[in-house]
Amino acid sequence: MRKIVTALAVAALTLPVAAFSGFSGAGSSKSGNERFSGSLTGAPALANVTSYHLTFSGPVSTTGTISLGSGGNKKGDEHTLKTKAGNLVIVLDRDVGNGVVHANSTTCVFTDRITVPATIVGSKSTGSWAGATGKFGVVALFRATGPKLSNGKCNTSSSARPITSTAFSSFAGSGPVTVK
């Protein structure tokens, strides 16, 4: 189960979510807090490759997708968030790591939360994102309930699978962005 949790957490962590609160602009550029997020439940949250439908708000309000889980967890790795307003390319500012895992030994509910900073690569972004600058704090979260053994204890073996109906993962990010 630990292997599954780590794989899912890493996949979810490579997804960005951003929150924009302010909005100001000079000339044709717009600056403010950008926020994006998406979540999955059930079997899609347990997939080896997860595809999140994201909602963005801030200087660029749009929707988009990102697929995670096939690597790209190291400092310098790029990820493309495909949106209706163009492609937003980000680069990880540090290795993703293993996250912070919490487990309840009575209920067998476990969570894994990963946070990583990312920088916009405006020169590789397209559409409304072309030439954009800024940074995001990206958070990936995974939560599920693991199975119990016949003695009522949590099954923590490497072959244990989370209960599908309890699986939840989210990918989100927020940070200051300037778009041209």
ROSE-4610 file (N, C-alpha, C; in Angstrom, 1 decimal, always signed):
// ROSE-4610
residu = [M/M/M/R/R/R/K/K/K/I/I/I/V/V/V/T/T/T/A/A/A/L/L/L/A/A/A/V/V/V/A/A/A/A/A/A/L/L/L/T/T/T/L/L/L/P/P/P/V/V/V/A/A/A/A/A/A/F/F/F/S/S/S/G/G/G/F/F/F/S/S/S/G/G/G/A/A/A/G/G/G/S/S/S/S/S/S/K/K/K/S/S/S/G/G/G/N/N/N/E/E/E/R/R/R/F/F/F/S/S/S/G/G/G/S/S/S/L/L/L/T/T/T/G/G/G/A/A/A/P/P/P/A/A/A/L/L/L/A/A/A/N/N/N/V/V/V/T/T/T/S/S/S/Y/Y/Y/H/H/H/L/L/L/T/T/T/F/F/F/S/S/S/G/G/G/P/P/P/V/V/V/S/S/S/T/T/T/T/T/T/G/G/G/T/T/T/I/I/I/S/S/S/L/L/L/G/G/G/S/S/S/G/G/G/G/G/G/N/N/N/K/K/K/K/K/K/G/G/G/D/D/D/E/E/E/H/H/H/T/T/T/L/L/L/K/K/K/T/T/T/K/K/K/A/A/A/G/G/G/N/N/N/L/L/L/V/V/V/I/I/I/V/V/V/L/L/L/D/D/D/R/R/R/D/D/D/V/V/V/G/G/G/N/N/N/G/G/G/V/V/V/V/V/V/H/H/H/A/A/A/N/N/N/S/S/S/T/T/T/T/T/T/C/C/C/V/V/V/F/F/F/T/T/T/D/D/D/R/R/R/I/I/I/T/T/T/V/V/V/P/P/P/A/A/A/T/T/T/I/I/I/V/V/V/G/G/G/S/S/S/K/K/K/S/S/S/T/T/T/G/G/G/S/S/S/W/W/W/A/A/A/G/G/G/A/A/A/T/T/T/G/G/G/K/K/K/F/F/F/G/G/G/V/V/V/V/V/V/A/A/A/L/L/L/F/F/F/R/R/R/A/A/A/T/T/T/G/G/G/P/P/P/K/K/K/L/L/L/S/S/S/N/N/N/G/G/G/K/K/K/C/C/C/N/N/N/T/T/T/S/S/S/S/S/S/S/S/S/A/A/A/R/R/R/P/P/P/I/I/I/T/T/T/S/S/S/T/T/T/A/A/A/F/F/F/S/S/S/S/S/S/F/F/F/A/A/A/G/G/G/S/S/S/G/G/G/P/P/P/V/V/V/T/T/T/V/V/V/K/K/K]
num = [1/1/1/2/2/2/3/3/3/4/4/4/5/5/5/6/6/6/7/7/7/8/8/8/9/9/9/10/10/10/11/11/11/12/12/12/13/13/13/14/14/14/15/15/15/16/16/16/17/17/17/18/18/18/19/19/19/20/20/20/21/21/21/22/22/22/23/23/23/24/24/24/25/25/25/26/26/26/27/27/27/28/28/28/29/29/29/30/30/30/31/31/31/32/32/32/33/33/33/34/34/34/35/35/35/36/36/36/37/37/37/38/38/38/39/39/39/40/40/40/41/41/41/42/42/42/43/43/43/44/44/44/45/45/45/46/46/46/47/47/47/48/48/48/49/49/49/50/50/50/51/51/51/52/52/52/53/53/53/54/54/54/55/55/55/56/56/56/57/57/57/58/58/58/59/59/59/60/60/60/61/61/61/62/62/62/63/63/63/64/64/64/65/65/65/66/66/66/67/67/67/68/68/68/69/69/69/70/70/70/71/71/71/72/72/72/73/73/73/74/74/74/75/75/75/76/76/76/77/77/77/78/78/78/79/79/79/80/80/80/81/81/81/82/82/82/83/83/83/84/84/84/85/85/85/86/86/86/87/87/87/88/88/88/89/89/89/90/90/90/91/91/91/92/92/92/93/93/93/94/94/94/95/95/95/96/96/96/97/97/97/98/98/98/99/99/99/100/100/100/101/101/101/102/102/102/103/103/103/104/104/104/105/105/105/106/106/106/107/107/107/108/108/108/109/109/109/110/110/110/111/111/111/112/112/112/113/113/113/114/114/114/115/115/115/116/116/116/117/117/117/118/118/118/119/119/119/120/120/120/121/121/121/122/122/122/123/123/123/124/124/124/125/125/125/126/126/126/127/127/127/128/128/128/129/129/129/130/130/130/131/131/131/132/132/132/133/133/133/134/134/134/135/135/135/136/136/136/137/137/137/138/138/138/139/139/139/140/140/140/141/141/141/142/142/142/143/143/143/144/144/144/145/145/145/146/146/146/147/147/147/148/148/148/149/149/149/150/150/150/151/151/151/152/152/152/153/153/153/154/154/154/155/155/155/156/156/156/157/157/157/158/158/158/159/159/159/160/160/160/161/161/161/162/162/162/163/163/163/164/164/164/165/165/165/166/166/166/167/167/167/168/168/168/169/169/169/170/170/170/171/171/171/172/172/172/173/173/173/174/174/174/175/175/175/176/176/176/177/177/177/178/178/178/179/179/179/180/180/180]
x = [+0.8/+0.0/+0.9/+2.0/+2.9/+3.4/+3.7/+4.1/+3.0/+1.8/+0.7/+0.5/+0.5/+0.3/+1.4/+2.7/+3.7/+3.6/+3.2/+3.1/+1.9/+0.8/-0.3/+0.0/+0.7/+1.0/+1.9/+2.9/+3.8/+3.1/+2.2/+1.4/+0.5/-0.1/-1.0/-0.2/+1.0/+1.9/+2.4/+2.5/+3.0/+1.9/+0.8/-0.3/-0.4/-0.5/-0.5/-1.9/-1.9/-3.1/-2.7/-3.3/-2.9/-4.1/-3.8/-4.8/-4.4/-5.2/-5.0/-6.0/-5.5/-6.4/-6.4/-5.2/-5.2/-5.2/-5.5/-5.5/-5.1/-4.0/-3.6/-2.9/-2.9/-2.3/-1.8/-0.7/-0.2/-0.1/-0.7/-0.6/-1.4/-0.8/-1.5/-1.3/-0.5/-0.3/-1.2/-1.5/-2.4/-1.6/-1.7/-1.0/-2.0/-1.8/-2.7/-2.4/-3.2/-3.1/-3.9/-3.2/-3.8/-4.0/-5.2/-5.5/-6.0/-5.6/-6.1/-6.3/-7.2/-7.4/-8.3/-8.1/-9.0/-8.9/-9.9/-9.8/-10.4/-10.1/-10.6/-11.1/-12.1/-12.6/-12.7/-12.7/-12.8/-11.7/-12.0/-11.0/-10.0/-10.5/-9.6/-8.5/-8.8/-7.8/-6.8/-7.1/-6.1/-5.3/-5.6/-4.9/-3.4/-2.6/-1.2/-0.9/-1.7/-1.6/-2.9/-2.9/-4.1/-4.3/-5.5/-5.8/-6.7/-6.3/-7.1/-7.8/-9.0/-9.7/-9.6/-9.0/-8.6/-9.5/-9.7/-10.4/-9.4/-9.2/-8.3/-9.1/-8.6/-9.2/-8.1/-8.2/-7.2/-7.0/-5.8/-5.6/-6.1/-6.0/-6.5/-7.6/-8.8/-9.9/-10.2/-10.0/-10.1/-10.3/-10.3/-10.3/-9.3/-8.8/-7.8/-7.6/-6.5/-6.2/-4.7/-4.4/-3.0/-3.0/-2.1/-2.0/-0.7/-0.7/+0.5/+0.6/+1.8/+2.1/+3.1/+3.6/+4.6/+6.0/+6.3/+7.6/+7.5/+8.7/+8.7/+8.6/+9.3/+9.2/+10.5/+11.4/+12.7/+12.8/+13.6/+13.9/+14.3/+13.7/+13.9/+13.0/+12.2/+11.2/+10.1/+9.7/+8.6/+7.3/+6.2/+4.9/+4.0/+3.2/+2.3/+0.8/+0.2/-1.2/-1.9/-2.7/-3.3/-4.7/-4.8/-6.0/-6.6/-7.9/-8.6/-8.0/-7.2/-6.5/-5.1/-4.7/-3.3/-2.6/-1.4/-0.7/+0.2/+0.0/+0.8/+1.9/+3.2/+4.3/+4.9/+5.1/+5.8/+7.0/+7.9/+9.1/+9.2/+9.5/+9.6/+10.9/+10.7/+11.9/+12.7/+12.2/+12.9/+12.3/+13.0/+12.4/+11.1/+10.2/+8.9/+9.1/+9.9/+10.0/+8.8/+8.8/+7.8/+6.5/+6.5/+5.4/+5.3/+4.2/+3.9/+2.7/+3.0/+1.9/+1.4/+0.1/-0.6/-1.5/-1.5/-2.4/-3.0/-4.3/-5.1/-5.1/-4.5/-4.5/-5.8/-6.8/-8.1/-9.0/-9.0/-9.9/-9.3/-8.0/-7.2/-7.3/-7.6/-7.6/-6.2/-5.7/-4.3/-4.4/-3.5/-3.4/-1.9/-1.7/-0.3/-0.4/+0.3/+0.3/+1.7/+1.8/+3.1/+2.9/+3.9/+4.0/+5.3/+5.3/+6.5/+6.3/+7.3/+7.3/+7.5/+6.9/+7.1/+7.1/+7.8/+8.0/+7.4/+6.7/+6.1/+7.3/+7.2/+8.1/+7.4/+7.4/+6.6/+7.0/+8.3/+8.9/+8.4/+7.9/+7.4/+5.8/+5.2/+3.8/+3.2/+1.9/+1.2/-0.1/-0.7/-1.9/-1.8/-2.8/-2.8/-1.7/-1.0/+0.1/+1.4/+1.5/+2.8/+3.4/+4.7/+5.4/+5.1/+4.2/+3.8/+5.0/+4.9/+5.9/+5.2/+5.9/+5.3/+5.7/+5.2/+5.5/+4.2/+4.2/+3.1/+3.6/+2.8/+2.9/+1.9/+2.5/+1.6/+1.5/+0.2/-0.1/-0.8/-0.3/-1.0/-1.4/-2.6/-3.2/-3.8/-3.5/-4.2/-4.7/-6.0/-6.6/-7.4/-7.3/-8.1/-8.2/-9.1/-9.1/-8.6/-7.7/-7.1/-7.9/-7.7/-8.5/-8.0/-8.9/-8.6/-8.4/-7.6/-7.4/-8.5/-8.6/-9.7/-9.6/-8.5/-8.4/-8.7/-9.1/-9.6/-8.4/-7.2/-6.1/-6.0/-5.3/-5.1/-4.1/-4.5/-3.6/-2.6/-1.3/-0.3/+0.7/+0.4/+1.3/+1.4/+2.5/+2.7/+1.7/+1.0/+0.0/-1.4/-1.6/-2.9/-3.3/-4.6/-5.1/-6.1/-6.1/-7.1/-8.5/-9.4/-10.8/-11.2/-11.6/-11.8/-12.7/-13.9/-14.9/-14.4/-13.4/-12.9/-11.7/-11.2/-10.1/-10.4/-9.5/-9.7/-8.3/-8.1/-6.8/-7.1/-6.3/-6.5/-5.1/-5.2/-4.0/-4.4/-3.6/-3.9/-2.7/-2.9/-1.8/-2.2/-1.4/-1.7/-0.4/-0.5/+0.7/+0.5/+1.5/+1.4/+1.9/+1.1/+1.3/+1.1/+2.0/+1.8/+1.7/+0.6/+0.4/+0.5/+0.9/+1.0/-0.3]
y = [-1.2/+0.0/+1.2/+1.2/+2.4/+2.7/+1.7/+2.0/+2.7/+2.2/+2.8/+4.3/+4.5/+5.8/+6.8/+6.3/+7.2/+7.5/+6.5/+6.8/+7.7/+7.5/+8.4/+9.8/+9.9/+11.2/+12.0/+11.3/+11.9/+12.4/+11.6/+12.0/+13.2/+13.2/+14.3/+15.6/+15.4/+16.5/+17.3/+16.6/+17.3/+18.1/+18.2/+19.0/+20.3/+21.5/+22.8/+23.4/+24.1/+24.9/+26.2/+27.3/+28.7/+29.5/+30.4/+31.3/+32.8/+33.5/+35.0/+35.8/+36.7/+37.6/+39.0/+39.5/+40.9/+40.9/+42.1/+42.3/+43.7/+43.9/+45.2/+45.1/+46.1/+46.1/+47.4/+47.4/+48.6/+48.3/+49.2/+48.9/+47.7/+46.8/+45.6/+44.4/+44.5/+43.4/+43.4/+42.2/+42.0/+41.2/+41.7/+41.0/+40.7/+39.6/+39.2/+37.8/+37.4/+36.1/+35.1/+34.1/+33.1/+31.9/+31.2/+30.0/+29.0/+27.7/+26.6/+25.4/+24.6/+23.4/+22.4/+21.1/+20.0/+18.9/+18.0/+16.8/+15.6/+14.4/+13.2/+12.3/+11.5/+10.5/+9.1/+8.2/+6.8/+6.3/+5.4/+4.8/+5.7/+6.9/+7.8/+8.3/+8.5/+8.9/+7.9/+6.6/+5.5/+5.1/+5.8/+5.4/+5.7/+5.0/+5.3/+6.6/+7.0/+8.3/+9.0/+10.1/+10.8/+12.1/+12.3/+13.5/+14.4/+15.5/+16.5/+17.5/+17.8/+18.9/+20.1/+21.2/+22.3/+23.5/+24.3/+25.6/+26.6/+27.7/+28.8/+30.0/+30.8/+32.2/+33.1/+34.4/+35.4/+36.2/+36.6/+37.3/+36.5/+35.2/+34.4/+33.4/+33.7/+32.8/+31.8/+30.5/+29.5/+28.1/+27.1/+25.7/+25.0/+23.9/+23.1/+21.8/+21.1/+19.7/+19.6/+18.6/+18.2/+16.7/+16.0/+14.5/+14.3/+13.5/+13.3/+11.8/+11.5/+10.1/+9.4/+10.0/+9.3/+9.9/+10.3/+10.9/+12.4/+13.1/+14.5/+15.1/+14.4/+14.8/+15.4/+15.8/+16.3/+17.8/+18.5/+19.9/+20.1/+21.1/+21.4/+20.7/+19.7/+19.1/+20.0/+20.0/+20.9/+20.1/+20.8/+20.3/+21.3/+20.8/+21.7/+21.5/+22.6/+22.7/+23.2/+22.3/+22.6/+23.3/+24.6/+25.3/+25.9/+26.3/+26.9/+28.2/+28.8/+30.1/+29.9/+28.7/+28.3/+27.4/+27.0/+26.1/+26.9/+26.5/+27.1/+26.1/+26.5/+25.6/+26.1/+25.1/+25.4/+24.5/+24.9/+24.1/+24.0/+22.7/+22.5/+23.1/+23.8/+24.5/+23.6/+22.5/+21.5/+20.1/+19.1/+17.7/+17.6/+16.8/+16.6/+16.0/+14.9/+14.3/+13.4/+12.9/+11.9/+12.5/+13.7/+14.3/+13.9/+14.4/+14.1/+13.2/+12.0/+11.0/+10.9/+10.9/+10.7/+9.5/+8.7/+7.5/+7.4/+7.0/+6.7/+5.2/+4.7/+3.3/+2.6/+3.5/+2.9/+2.9/+4.0/+4.0/+3.6/+3.5/+3.1/+4.2/+5.4/+6.5/+7.1/+7.2/+7.8/+9.0/+9.9/+11.1/+11.3/+11.8/+12.2/+13.5/+14.5/+15.8/+16.2/+16.7/+17.1/+18.6/+19.4/+20.7/+21.0/+21.8/+22.1/+23.4/+24.3/+25.5/+25.3/+26.1/+26.0/+27.4/+27.5/+28.8/+28.7/+29.8/+29.8/+30.0/+29.2/+29.3/+30.1/+31.4/+32.2/+32.0/+31.7/+31.6/+30.3/+29.3/+28.1/+28.0/+29.0/+29.0/+29.6/+29.4/+29.9/+30.6/+31.3/+32.0/+33.1/+33.1/+34.2/+34.0/+32.8/+32.6/+32.9/+33.2/+33.5/+34.7/+34.6/+35.7/+35.9/+35.1/+35.2/+35.0/+35.6/+35.4/+35.2/+34.5/+34.2/+32.9/+32.7/+31.4/+30.9/+29.6/+28.9/+28.1/+28.0/+27.0/+25.9/+24.7/+23.6/+22.6/+22.1/+21.2/+20.0/+18.8/+17.6/+16.8/+16.4/+15.7/+14.3/+13.3/+12.0/+11.5/+11.0/+10.5/+9.2/+8.2/+7.0/+6.2/+5.2/+4.3/+3.0/+2.4/+1.2/+0.0/-1.2/-2.3/-2.8/-3.5/-4.0/-5.5/-6.0/-7.5/-8.1/-9.4/-10.0/-9.7/-9.3/-9.0/-7.5/-6.8/-5.4/-4.4/-4.8/-3.9/-3.5/-2.4/-1.9/-2.8/-3.1/-3.9/-3.0/-3.0/-2.1/-2.8/-4.0/-4.7/-4.0/-4.3/-3.6/-4.0/-5.1/-5.6/-5.1/-4.4/-3.8/-2.7/-2.7/-1.7/-0.8/+0.5/+1.3/+1.0/+1.3/+1.0/+2.1/+1.6/+2.5/+3.7/+3.3/+4.4/+5.5/+5.3/+6.3/+7.1/+6.8/+7.5/+8.9/+9.8/+11.2/+11.8/+12.5/+13.2/+14.6/+15.6/+16.9/+17.5/+18.4/+19.1/+20.6/+21.4/+22.8/+23.7/+25.0/+25.9/+27.3/+28.2/+29.6/+30.4/+31.6/+32.5/+33.7/+34.6/+35.9/+35.7/+36.2/+36.0/+37.3/+37.5/+38.7/+38.1/+38.4/+38.0/+39.3/+39.1/+40.2/+40.4]
z = [+0.0/+0.0/+0.0/+0.7/+0.8/-0.6/-1.5/-2.8/-3.6/-3.5/-4.2/-3.7/-2.4/-1.8/-2.4/-2.4/-2.8/-4.3/-5.1/-6.6/-6.8/-6.1/-6.3/-5.8/-4.7/-4.1/-5.1/-5.6/-6.5/-7.8/-8.2/-9.4/-9.1/-8.0/-7.6/-7.4/-6.9/-6.5/-7.7/-8.8/-10.0/-10.7/-10.1/-10.6/-9.9/-10.5/-9.9/-9.6/-8.5/-8.2/-7.7/-8.2/-7.9/-7.4/-6.5/-6.0/-6.2/-6.9/-7.2/-6.4/-5.6/-4.9/-5.4/-5.8/-6.3/-7.8/-8.3/-9.8/-10.1/-10.8/-11.2/-12.6/-13.3/-14.6/-15.1/-15.9/-16.5/-18.0/-18.8/-20.2/-20.6/-21.3/-21.8/-20.9/-19.8/-19.0/-17.8/-17.3/-16.1/-15.1/-13.8/-12.7/-11.7/-10.9/-9.8/-9.4/-8.5/-7.9/-8.8/-9.3/-10.2/-9.3/-9.5/-8.8/-9.7/-9.5/-10.3/-9.4/-9.8/-9.0/-9.7/-9.3/-9.9/-8.9/-9.0/-8.1/-8.8/-8.2/-8.7/-7.6/-7.8/-6.8/-7.4/-6.5/-6.9/-7.8/-8.7/-9.6/-10.3/-10.8/-11.5/-10.5/-9.2/-8.3/-8.0/-8.3/-8.1/-9.3/-10.4/-11.7/-11.6/-12.4/-12.5/-13.1/-14.1/-14.7/-14.5/-13.8/-13.4/-14.3/-14.8/-15.6/-14.9/-14.5/-13.8/-14.7/-14.5/-15.1/-14.2/-14.7/-13.8/-14.1/-13.1/-13.2/-12.7/-13.6/-13.3/-13.0/-12.1/-11.8/-11.5/-11.9/-11.7/-13.0/-13.3/-14.6/-15.8/-15.7/-16.8/-16.2/-16.5/-16.1/-17.2/-17.0/-18.0/-17.4/-18.2/-17.8/-18.5/-18.0/-18.7/-18.1/-18.5/-18.0/-17.8/-17.0/-16.8/-16.5/-17.1/-16.9/-16.1/-15.0/-14.2/-13.9/-13.6/-13.1/-14.0/-15.0/-15.8/-15.7/-14.5/-14.2/-14.1/-14.2/-14.2/-12.8/-11.8/-10.5/-9.9/-10.8/-10.4/-10.7/-9.9/-10.1/-11.6/-12.2/-13.6/-14.6/-14.2/-15.0/-15.4/-16.6/-17.1/-17.2/-16.9/-17.1/-17.8/-18.7/-19.5/-19.0/-18.7/-18.3/-19.6/-20.2/-21.5/-21.1/-21.5/-21.2/-22.4/-22.3/-23.5/-23.9/-22.9/-23.2/-23.7/-23.9/-24.4/-23.4/-23.7/-22.9/-21.9/-20.6/-19.5/-19.2/-19.4/-19.1/-17.8/-16.8/-15.6/-15.4/-14.6/-14.3/-12.8/-12.3/-10.9/-10.3/-9.2/-8.6/-7.7/-7.4/-6.5/-6.8/-6.3/-6.4/-5.7/-6.2/-5.5/-4.2/-4.0/-2.7/-2.4/-1.2/-0.8/-0.1/+0.2/+0.9/+2.3/+2.9/+4.3/+4.4/+5.0/+5.1/+6.5/+6.6/+7.9/+7.8/+8.8/+8.8/+10.2/+10.1/+11.4/+11.5/+12.6/+12.8/+13.2/+13.5/+13.9/+12.7/+11.9/+10.8/+9.5/+9.4/+8.3/+7.2/+7.5/+6.6/+6.5/+5.3/+5.2/+4.2/+4.4/+3.5/+3.2/+2.0/+1.6/+0.9/+1.4/+0.9/+0.5/-0.8/-1.3/-1.8/-1.5/-1.9/-2.6/-3.7/-4.5/-5.2/-5.1/-5.9/-7.4/-8.2/-9.7/-10.2/-11.3/-12.0/-13.4/-13.9/-15.2/-16.2/-17.3/-18.4/-19.5/-19.5/-20.4/-21.9/-22.1/-23.4/-24.1/-23.3/-23.9/-23.8/-23.1/-23.0/-24.2/-24.4/-25.6/-25.3/-26.3/-26.1/-25.1/-24.2/-23.1/-22.1/-22.1/-21.2/-21.8/-23.1/-23.8/-23.1/-22.7/-22.1/-20.6/-20.1/-18.7/-17.7/-16.6/-15.5/-14.2/-13.3/-12.0/-11.4/-10.2/-9.5/-8.9/-8.7/-8.1/-6.9/-5.9/-4.9/-5.3/-5.7/-6.1/-5.0/-4.8/-3.8/-4.4/-4.1/-4.5/-3.2/-3.2/-2.0/-2.4/-1.7/-1.9/-0.5/-0.6/+0.7/+0.3/+1.1/+0.9/+2.2/+2.2/+3.4/+2.9/+3.7/+3.4/+4.0/+3.5/+4.0/+5.4/+6.0/+7.4/+7.3/+8.2/+8.3/+9.1/+9.1/+9.9/+11.4/+11.9/+13.3/+13.6/+12.5/+12.7/+12.5/+12.4/+12.2/+10.7/+10.5/+9.1/+8.4/+7.1/+6.3/+5.7/+6.1/+5.7/+4.8/+4.3/+3.4/+2.1/+1.4/+0.1/-1.0/-0.7/-1.7/-1.4/-0.3/+0.1/-0.9/-1.3/-2.2/-1.4/-1.6/-1.0/-1.5/-0.7/-1.0/-2.1/-3.3/-4.4/-4.1/-3.5/-3.3/-2.3/-1.6/-0.6/-1.2/-2.4/-2.9/-3.4/-3.1/-3.5/-3.7/-4.8/-5.0/-5.6/-5.3/-5.9/-6.3/-7.2/-7.7/-7.7/-7.1/-7.1/-7.0/-7.2/-7.1/-7.1/-6.6/-6.5/-6.5/-6.9/-6.8/-7.7/-7.5/-8.3/-9.8/-10.7/-12.1/-12.8/-13.9/-14.8/-16.2/-16.9/-18.3/-19.2/-20.4/-21.3/-22.1]
